Amino acid sequence: MITFYTAGPWHDRAIVKGVRDKLVEADYKVNSRWLDIPENPPEGMSYEEYQQMQARNDLADVVSADVLMYVNTGYKSEGKATELGVAIAMLKPIIIIGDRSNNIFLNLGMPCFADIDAAIDFLKEEEYKEMLANRGA
């Protein structure tokens, strides 16, 4: 089963959760723990410790995913940009939902779709399935 990491701005977390839910409905696995964590740290944990934990979890999730689903709502997010950089460095397949004009690295030939439904249609195409299979996904 192909595992996705869904990157997007915290500000638009509800939108990214919708993308995650559609991927799961289409029988894909999503490992983006950041979508379900509380906004504030648990009692007894400092905010700094909480952010460190979240950053480590996000990096581990990007590394262990087969594909990065980059949800670009246009809202600036340094975390989303960092996750994109990690995926590019690891030569992971990346699929963009939204616009590619606000980040130069989104112009590296990655497929880009207006919405998750179009991206899922693309994922079902045999050529893309074969490409992922050849990458060990």
FENHU-V954732 format. One record per helix or strand of 2 or more residues. SS is the DSSP state (H for helix, E for strand). FROM is the first residue (numbers start at 1). TO is the last residue. If there is no record, write none. Layout:
<<SS & FROM & TO> <SS & FROM & TO>>
This chain:
<<E & 3 & 7> <H & 10 & 25> <E & 29 & 30> <H & 33 & 36> <H & 47 & 64> <E & 67 & 72> <H & 78 & 89> <E & 93 & 98> <H & 104 & 107> <E & 111 & 113> <H & 116 & 123> <H & 126 & 134>>
